[in-house]
């Protein structure tokens, strides 16, 4: 029990340090809603997310991301397949109101895995076809490893407090994107550490810190998210 309390204290201290960074203007903020639904007695469903991302705490738009997809669960297989579409509006840093729009089609494979009694892992593989304003057609490959670890409950049940961690790697397909523009093979990497709380079955909230790095930029993000299965 003492070890669990110590882990919670450490995570809270991490979140507290994030608030200090936000006040100094060095950290952005993402506000996110994730939804998922499985039709009764069916292998089909849908899922998606709405994300409002800011260069600062609020007000300076980094991205507005709207994404949804149809899901399919094969019989006798612990895997979720998704075919989806996303629309992304990206804003410029600072006072400029300039934006760039993107349409994105994606295919996704989600593989949940439980290790021992408490460790919940999820492997997510995603392939994206990107249509970005003023750029040639692009593709991108993504792999994300999620880890959830409940502290005060044996499972992710009602009133469970849990650690939420993930790391996601992005790799570009095409490097020549038109008009004399090029991107690197390595696109970016995201590392996340957060605390979650299960409100009730199908509803979880999370507060965390994410560091995103590319070849040229490294930026921290405060993340608030609501995860809703219905």
C-alpha positions as CSV (number, residue, x, y, z in Angstrom):
1,X,0.0,0.0,0.0
2,X,2.9,2.4,0.8
3,X,4.3,1.8,-2.6
4,X,1.0,2.6,-4.3
5,X,0.8,5.9,-2.3
6,X,4.3,6.8,-3.3
7,X,3.6,6.2,-6.9
8,X,0.5,8.4,-6.8
9,X,2.4,11.2,-5.0
10,X,5.1,11.1,-7.7
11,X,2.6,11.3,-10.5
12,X,0.8,14.2,-8.8
13,X,4.1,16.1,-8.4
14,X,4.7,15.6,-12.2
15,X,1.3,17.1,-12.9
16,X,2.0,20.0,-10.5
17,X,5.2,20.8,-12.4
18,X,3.2,20.9,-15.6
19,X,1.0,23.6,-14.2
20,X,4.1,25.6,-13.4
21,X,5.3,25.3,-17.0
22,X,1.8,26.3,-18.3
23,X,1.9,29.5,-16.3
24,X,5.3,30.4,-17.8
25,X,3.9,29.9,-21.3
26,X,6.2,27.0,-22.2
27,X,3.5,24.4,-22.4
28,X,0.5,23.9,-24.6
29,X,-2.8,22.2,-23.8
30,X,-5.0,19.6,-25.5
31,X,-8.6,19.0,-24.6
32,X,-9.9,15.7,-25.9
33,X,-13.1,13.6,-26.0
34,X,-12.8,10.0,-27.1
35,X,-16.0,7.9,-27.9
36,X,-16.6,4.3,-28.7
37,X,-19.8,2.2,-29.3
38,X,-20.4,-1.4,-30.1
39,X,-23.7,-2.4,-31.6
40,X,-25.6,-5.0,-29.6
41,X,-25.2,-8.6,-30.9
42,X,-23.0,-7.3,-33.7
43,X,-19.4,-7.3,-34.7
44,X,-19.7,-3.7,-35.9
45,X,-19.5,-0.4,-34.1
46,X,-17.9,3.1,-34.3
47,X,-15.3,5.2,-32.5
48,X,-13.6,8.5,-32.8
49,X,-12.4,11.6,-31.0
50,X,-12.6,15.4,-30.9
51,X,-9.5,17.3,-29.9
52,X,-9.0,21.0,-29.4
53,X,-5.3,21.7,-29.2
54,X,-3.7,25.0,-28.2
55,X,-0.1,26.4,-28.4
56,X,-0.8,27.8,-25.0
57,X,-3.4,26.9,-22.3
58,X,-6.3,28.2,-24.3
59,X,-7.0,30.6,-27.1
60,X,-4.0,30.1,-29.6
61,X,-5.3,27.4,-31.8
62,X,-2.8,24.7,-32.7
63,X,-5.2,22.1,-34.1
64,X,-8.9,21.2,-34.2
65,X,-9.1,17.5,-34.9
66,X,-12.4,15.7,-35.8
67,X,-12.1,12.0,-36.4
68,X,-14.5,9.1,-36.6
69,X,-14.5,5.6,-38.0
70,X,-16.4,2.3,-38.4
71,X,-15.1,-0.6,-36.3
72,X,-15.2,-4.4,-36.8
73,X,-14.3,-7.1,-34.3
74,X,-13.6,-10.5,-35.9
75,X,-15.2,-13.5,-34.2
76,X,-13.0,-15.2,-31.6
77,X,-10.3,-12.6,-32.0
78,X,-9.2,-10.1,-29.4
79,X,-8.7,-7.3,-32.0
80,X,-10.5,-4.2,-33.1
81,X,-10.3,-3.0,-36.8
82,X,-11.2,0.6,-37.8
83,X,-11.6,2.4,-41.1
84,X,-12.0,6.1,-40.5
85,X,-11.8,9.7,-41.6
86,X,-10.4,12.8,-39.9
87,X,-10.6,16.5,-40.7
88,X,-7.9,18.7,-39.2
89,X,-7.5,22.4,-39.0
90,X,-4.0,23.6,-38.0
91,X,-3.4,27.1,-36.8
92,X,-0.2,29.2,-36.9
93,X,1.7,29.9,-33.7
94,X,1.2,33.4,-32.2
95,X,-1.2,36.2,-33.3
96,X,-1.7,35.0,-36.9
97,X,-5.1,33.6,-37.8
98,X,-3.8,31.6,-40.8
99,X,-4.9,28.0,-40.9
100,X,-4.2,24.9,-43.0
101,X,-6.7,22.1,-43.5
102,X,-6.2,18.4,-43.9
103,X,-8.4,15.5,-44.8
104,X,-7.2,12.2,-43.6
105,X,-8.3,8.6,-44.2
106,X,-6.9,5.9,-41.8
107,X,-6.9,2.2,-41.1
108,X,-6.2,1.0,-37.6
109,X,-5.6,-2.2,-35.7
110,X,-6.0,-2.3,-31.9
111,X,-4.7,-5.2,-29.9
112,X,-5.5,-5.2,-26.2
113,X,-3.4,-7.3,-23.8
114,X,-3.4,-8.0,-20.1
115,X,-0.1,-8.8,-18.4
116,X,-0.4,-10.3,-14.9
117,X,-3.3,-9.1,-12.7
118,X,-3.1,-5.3,-13.2
119,X,-1.1,-4.3,-16.2
120,X,-3.3,-3.4,-19.2
121,X,-1.4,-2.9,-22.5
122,X,-2.8,-1.9,-25.9
123,X,-0.9,-1.9,-29.2
124,X,-2.2,0.4,-31.8
125,X,-1.1,0.3,-35.5
126,X,-2.4,3.1,-37.7
127,X,-1.8,3.8,-41.4
128,X,-2.8,7.3,-42.7
129,X,-3.5,8.7,-46.1
130,X,-3.1,12.5,-45.9
131,X,-4.5,15.2,-48.1
132,X,-2.9,18.4,-46.7
133,X,-3.6,21.8,-48.2
134,X,-0.9,23.0,-50.7
135,X,0.9,19.6,-50.4
136,X,1.1,16.5,-52.5
137,X,-0.6,13.3,-51.3
138,X,1.2,11.9,-48.2
139,X,1.2,8.7,-46.1
140,X,2.2,8.1,-42.5
141,X,2.8,5.0,-40.3
142,X,2.1,5.1,-36.5
143,X,2.6,2.7,-33.6
144,X,1.4,3.5,-30.1
145,X,1.9,1.4,-27.0
146,X,-0.5,2.3,-24.2
147,X,-0.2,1.1,-20.6
148,X,-2.8,1.5,-17.8
149,X,-2.0,0.4,-14.3
150,X,-4.7,0.7,-11.5
151,X,-3.5,1.5,-8.0
152,X,-6.5,1.1,-5.6
153,X,-8.5,-1.5,-7.5
154,X,-7.6,-4.8,-9.1
155,X,-9.2,-3.8,-12.4
156,X,-10.2,-0.6,-14.3
157,X,-13.5,-0.5,-12.5
158,X,-15.6,2.2,-10.9
159,X,-13.5,4.6,-8.6
160,X,-10.2,3.1,-9.8
161,X,-7.3,5.5,-9.9
162,X,-4.7,4.4,-12.5
163,X,-1.5,5.4,-14.1
164,X,-1.8,6.1,-17.8
165,X,1.3,6.0,-20.0
166,X,2.0,5.7,-23.7
167,X,4.6,6.2,-26.4
168,X,3.8,6.7,-30.0
169,X,6.2,6.7,-33.0
170,X,5.4,8.4,-36.3
171,X,7.1,7.6,-39.6
172,X,6.5,9.4,-42.9
173,X,5.9,7.5,-46.1
174,X,6.7,10.0,-48.9
175,X,9.4,12.5,-48.1
176,X,8.8,14.8,-51.2
177,X,5.5,16.5,-50.5
178,X,5.5,18.9,-53.5
179,X,6.4,22.5,-54.2
180,X,10.0,21.9,-53.3
181,X,9.1,20.8,-49.8
182,X,10.5,17.7,-48.1
183,X,9.9,16.0,-44.8
184,X,12.1,13.6,-42.9
185,X,11.6,9.8,-42.6
186,X,11.1,10.3,-38.8
187,X,8.1,12.5,-38.2
188,X,7.7,12.7,-34.5
189,X,7.5,10.8,-31.2
190,X,5.1,11.4,-28.3
191,X,5.7,10.3,-24.7
192,X,2.8,10.6,-22.2
193,X,2.4,10.3,-18.4
194,X,-0.9,10.8,-16.7
195,X,-3.3,9.9,-13.9
196,X,-6.8,8.5,-14.7
197,X,-10.0,8.0,-12.7
198,X,-12.9,5.7,-13.6
199,X,-16.2,7.5,-13.0
200,X,-18.3,4.5,-13.8
201,X,-18.2,1.6,-16.4
202,X,-17.6,3.2,-19.8
203,X,-16.5,6.6,-18.5
204,X,-12.9,7.7,-17.5
205,X,-11.1,11.0,-17.1
206,X,-7.4,11.6,-17.4
207,X,-5.0,14.4,-16.7
208,X,-1.5,14.1,-18.0
209,X,1.6,15.6,-19.6
210,X,2.9,14.7,-23.1
211,X,6.2,15.6,-24.7
212,X,6.3,15.7,-28.5
213,X,9.6,15.7,-30.3
214,X,10.5,16.0,-34.0
215,X,13.9,16.5,-35.6
216,X,13.6,20.2,-35.0
217,X,11.1,20.9,-32.2
218,X,10.4,19.6,-28.8
219,X,7.2,20.8,-27.0
220,X,5.3,19.8,-23.9
221,X,1.5,19.5,-23.8
222,X,-0.9,19.4,-20.9
223,X,-3.7,16.9,-21.7
224,X,-7.2,16.7,-20.4
225,X,-9.3,13.8,-21.8
226,X,-12.6,12.1,-21.3
227,X,-13.0,8.5,-22.5
228,X,-16.6,7.4,-23.2
229,X,-17.8,3.9,-24.2
230,X,-21.6,3.6,-24.6
